[in-house]
Amino acid sequence: MKILGIESSCDECSAAIIEDDKILSHVIASQIPVHAKYGGVVPELASRAHIIDIVEVLRGAFAQAGVTSQDIDGVAVTQGPGLIGSLLVGIEAAKAFAYARDIPLVGVHHTEGHLLAPLLDTTEGMQKPRFPFMGLVVSGGHTNLIAVHGVGQYEMIGQTLDDAAGEALDKVGKMLGLPYPGGVAIDRLAVGGNPERFHFPRALPQHDNFDFSFSGLKTSVMTQLRRLQAMPQGQDLADLCASALEAVVDSLVRKTLRAAHAAHASTIVVAGGVSANKRLRQRLAEDCRAEGLQLSIPPMKLCTDNAAMIAGLGKFKLASLLAQHAHFEAFNLQPKPAWNLIEAISV
């Protein structure tokens, strides 16, 4: 079964085609140049860019896969959460395609797509996780710890109480005058820095607490900047980046490993844009090895928002609905910008 996936929840316009678990094509149009001068995603500009990009992205996916529209058996599209204008572009494009071909369409949850991305076949030699596993979804908009017992069987273990990890790093990067996205710049500069020079807080350190809080990091960095009395440069900047990044990574890794042990999960899956961070990958690999846990992180191309993960999840959803001879209400599909994952699986 060949599935077309469409992702447009924020500032990445993406289309992909999969067959079974194999990725036949995967095309992403990034909007970083559009938003860079504003230091963050501007929702109105994001939706306009999706309108401009969506047709060419779809054409690229079909050309890369070497298939035609007649070969597609179903369509999956991100229904939420995300920016409502951006979501609408992808959903309406998916509706139009499914209607023209008279094939089923299913809306899927963005975070669930990230969680199950490691189940796709890739050429990276990545070992697929086995259920149950502990999932850490960490990005600019999400920081969640989710116990995954099977497809559609999730238990929310912990979540951020304020800023997401990626959002906090981007804001720190903006304070330091770094280019957007700030988290990527911090990751690059931190390689040459001393992570122990500046101490930044690790919020909610209790062993039985699996929630996150990163708002205090921003305040602490601002306080440190005032003490320095000048915008840091050179080694000072590298050390500050390394110290701020270590505070985020330390909190993420410690709580994730504790949650895995508490849930009796032998595997940890990490997904979302921040899972591309070099220091996070290094710490997770070291600590999982030390504690006898298996670590599964998707290849870089599946870490950020992408349509391959949406198509992969759509395959499960469509197969289940077809097996039940369920009625597809595809053309009543509406965006859900604040869609909670637990609500998504309970309806």
C-alpha positions in Angstrom: 0.0 0.0 0.0 1.4 3.3 -1.1 0.6 6.3 1.2 1.1 10.0 0.5 1.9 12.0 3.6 1.6 15.8 3.9 3.1 17.8 6.8 2.5 21.6 7.3 2.0 22.1 11.0 4.5 25.0 11.4 7.3 26.2 9.1 8.2 23.1 7.2 6.3 22.2 4.1 6.8 18.5 3.4 5.4 15.6 1.3 6.5 12.0 1.3 5.4 8.7 -0.2 6.0 5.4 1.6 5.2 1.8 0.6 4.8 -0.5 3.6 7.5 0.9 5.8 9.9 1.9 3.1 10.4 5.6 2.3 10.1 6.1 -1.5 10.4 9.9 -1.4 10.8 12.6 1.1 10.8 16.3 0.2 10.9 19.3 2.6 10.8 23.0 1.8 12.3 24.9 4.7 11.1 28.4 5.7 14.2 29.4 7.8 15.1 32.2 5.4 11.6 33.6 5.6 11.6 33.8 9.4 15.3 34.4 10.2 15.1 38.2 10.3 12.3 38.1 12.8 14.1 35.7 15.2 11.2 33.2 15.2 8.2 31.8 13.2 5.7 34.4 12.0 2.4 32.5 11.6 1.0 34.6 8.8 4.2 34.3 6.8 4.4 30.6 7.4 0.9 29.9 6.0 1.6 32.1 3.0 4.9 30.2 2.3 3.0 26.9 2.5 0.6 28.1 -0.1 3.5 29.0 -2.4 5.4 25.7 -1.7 2.8 23.0 -1.5 2.3 22.2 -5.2 6.1 22.0 -6.0 6.7 20.0 -2.9 4.1 17.4 -4.0 5.5 17.3 -7.5 8.9 16.7 -6.1 7.7 13.8 -3.9 6.1 12.1 -6.9 9.2 12.7 -9.1 11.5 11.4 -6.5 9.4 8.3 -5.8 8.9 7.6 -9.6 5.2 7.0 -9.2 2.1 8.8 -10.4 -1.1 9.9 -8.5 -2.8 6.8 -9.8 -0.4 4.6 -7.7 -1.4 6.2 -4.3 -3.8 4.1 -2.1 -4.4 6.6 0.7 -3.4 10.0 2.1 -2.4 11.0 5.6 -2.1 14.6 6.7 -1.1 16.4 9.9 -4.4 17.5 11.5 -2.7 19.0 14.6 -1.3 20.4 16.8 0.2 23.4 15.1 -0.4 26.8 13.6 -4.0 26.9 12.3 -3.1 28.7 9.0 -0.3 26.3 8.3 -2.4 23.3 9.1 -5.2 24.5 6.8 -2.9 24.6 3.8 -1.8 20.9 4.2 -5.3 19.7 5.0 -7.0 21.4 2.1 -4.3 20.1 -0.3 -4.8 16.5 1.1 -8.6 16.8 0.7 -8.2 17.9 -2.9 -5.9 15.1 -3.8 -8.0 12.4 -2.0 -11.2 13.7 -3.6 -9.7 13.8 -7.1 -8.5 10.2 -6.7 -11.5 9.0 -4.6 -9.2 7.4 -2.1 -9.3 7.5 1.8 -7.8 10.3 3.8 -6.9 10.3 7.4 -5.8 13.1 9.7 -3.0 12.2 12.2 -1.5 13.7 15.3 1.9 15.4 14.8 3.5 14.2 18.1 2.3 10.6 17.4 4.1 10.8 14.1 7.3 11.8 15.8 6.9 8.9 18.3 6.5 6.3 15.6 9.1 7.7 13.1 11.7 5.1 14.2 9.4 2.3 12.9 10.1 3.4 9.3 12.7 1.5 7.3 15.7 3.6 6.5 19.2 3.1 5.0 20.8 4.2 8.2 21.0 0.8 9.8 19.0 2.0 12.8 17.5 -0.7 15.0 13.8 -0.5 15.3 12.4 -0.2 18.8 10.2 -2.8 20.4 7.2 -2.1 22.5 6.9 -0.9 25.2 9.4 2.0 25.0 9.8 5.4 26.6 9.4 8.2 24.1 11.0 11.6 24.6 9.5 14.1 22.1 11.5 17.2 22.2 11.3 20.2 19.8 10.5 23.9 19.6 6.9 23.3 20.5 6.9 20.0 22.5 8.7 18.4 25.4 6.9 15.3 26.4 7.7 11.9 28.1 5.3 9.3 26.8 5.2 5.6 27.6 4.4 3.8 24.3 2.8 0.4 24.8 1.8 0.0 21.1 0.5 2.0 18.2 -2.3 4.1 19.7 -1.5 3.0 23.2 0.2 5.9 25.1 0.6 7.1 28.6 1.7 10.7 29.3 4.4 10.5 31.9 5.7 14.0 31.9 5.6 17.3 30.0 6.9 20.8 30.1 5.1 23.2 32.4 6.2 26.3 30.4 8.6 26.6 27.5 9.5 23.6 25.4 13.3 22.8 25.3 13.8 23.9 21.8 11.9 27.1 22.4 14.0 27.9 25.4 17.2 27.3 23.5 16.0 29.5 20.6 15.2 32.3 23.1 18.6 32.0 24.7 20.2 32.2 21.3 18.2 35.4 20.6 19.5 36.9 23.8 23.0 36.1 22.7 22.5 37.7 19.3 22.8 34.4 17.5 21.2 33.7 14.1 17.8 32.0 14.0 17.2 29.2 14.9 19.2 29.9 18.0 19.2 26.3 19.2 21.2 25.2 16.2 23.7 28.0 16.7 24.1 27.1 20.4 24.7 23.5 19.5 27.5 24.5 17.1 29.2 26.9 19.4 28.9 24.7 22.5 31.4 22.2 20.9 34.3 24.5 21.8 32.9 25.6 25.2 33.3 24.6 28.8 29.9 23.4 30.1 30.9 23.8 33.7 32.0 27.4 33.6 28.5 28.8 34.3 25.9 27.1 36.4 22.3 27.3 35.2 19.3 25.7 37.0 17.9 22.3 36.6 14.3 22.7 37.5 12.1 20.2 39.2 15.0 17.9 40.2 12.9 15.5 42.4 13.4 11.8 41.4 9.6 11.2 41.3 8.9 14.2 39.1 9.0 13.7 35.3 7.8 17.2 34.3 10.1 19.8 32.8 10.5 23.6 33.2 12.9 25.7 31.2 11.6 29.2 31.8 14.1 29.7 34.7 17.0 29.1 32.3 16.2 32.2 30.3 16.1 34.3 33.5 19.4 32.8 34.6 21.1 33.5 31.3 19.8 37.1 31.3 21.2 37.6 34.9 24.6 36.2 33.8 24.6 38.6 30.8 24.1 41.5 33.2 27.0 40.3 35.3 29.3 40.1 32.2 28.3 43.7 31.4 28.9 43.1 27.7 27.7 40.7 25.0 29.9 37.7 25.2 32.3 36.9 22.4 34.8 34.2 21.6 35.5 31.7 24.4 33.0 33.5 26.8 30.3 33.0 24.2 31.2 29.3 23.6 31.3 28.6 27.4 27.9 30.3 27.9 26.4 28.3 25.1 27.9 25.0 26.4 26.7 25.7 29.9 23.1 26.6 28.8 22.9 23.6 26.6 24.2 21.3 29.3 21.4 22.5 31.7 18.8 21.5 29.1 20.4 18.2 28.1 21.0 17.2 31.7 17.4 17.7 32.7 16.1 15.9 29.6 18.5 12.9 29.9 18.1 12.4 33.7 14.3 12.5 33.7 14.0 10.3 30.5 16.1 7.5 32.0 14.3 7.7 35.3 11.0 7.5 33.5 12.1 4.5 31.5 13.1 2.6 34.6 9.8 3.6 36.4 7.8 2.3 33.4 9.9 -0.8 33.1 10.8 0.1 29.5 14.1 -1.2 28.1 14.2 1.1 25.1 14.2 4.9 24.8 13.0 6.6 21.6 13.9 10.2 21.1 12.2 12.3 18.4 11.5 15.9 17.4 13.8 18.6 16.1 16.0 18.9 19.2 16.8 15.2 18.9 19.3 16.3 16.2 21.3 18.1 18.9 24.8 16.6 19.1 25.3 16.9 22.8 21.8 15.4 23.6 22.6 12.4 21.3 26.0 12.0 23.0 24.7 12.1 26.6 21.8 9.8 25.8 24.1 7.3 24.1 26.6 7.3 27.1 24.0 7.2 29.8 21.8 4.5 28.1 24.8 2.3 27.6 25.8 2.8 31.3 22.3 1.8 32.5 21.7 -1.1 30.0 19.0 0.7 28.0 18.6 0.5 24.2 18.5 3.9 22.5 16.7 4.6 19.2 17.0 8.0 17.5 15.7 8.5 14.0 18.2 9.6 11.3 18.6 13.4 11.0 16.1 13.6 8.1 13.3 12.2 10.3 14.1 14.3 13.4 12.7 17.6 12.3 9.1 18.0 11.1 8.6 15.8 8.0 5.9 14.1 6.0 7.5 10.6 6.0 6.6 10.2 9.7 3.0 11.3 8.9 2.7 8.8 6.0 4.1 6.1 8.3 1.5 6.7 11.0 -1.2 7.2 8.3 -0.4 3.7 7.1 -1.4 2.2 10.5 -4.5 4.4 10.8 -5.7 3.7 7.3 -5.1 -0.1 7.6 -7.1 -0.2 10.8 -10.0 1.8 9.4 -10.1 -0.3 6.2 -10.1 -3.5 8.3 -13.1 -2.3 10.2 -14.8 -1.1 7.0 -15.1 2.2 8.8 -16.6 5.2 7.1 -14.1 7.9 6.1 -15.3 11.4 6.9 -12.3 12.8 5.1 -13.8 15.9 3.7 -15.1 17.1 7.1 -11.5 17.1 8.4 -10.7 20.3 10.3 -7.4 21.5 11.8 -6.9 21.0 15.6 -4.2 23.5 16.5 -4.2 22.6 20.2 -4.8 18.9 19.9 -3.7 16.9 22.9 -2.2 13.5 22.1 -4.2 11.6 24.8 -7.4 13.2 23.5 -6.5 12.1 20.0 -6.4 8.4 20.9 -9.5 8.5 23.1 -12.0 9.7 20.5 
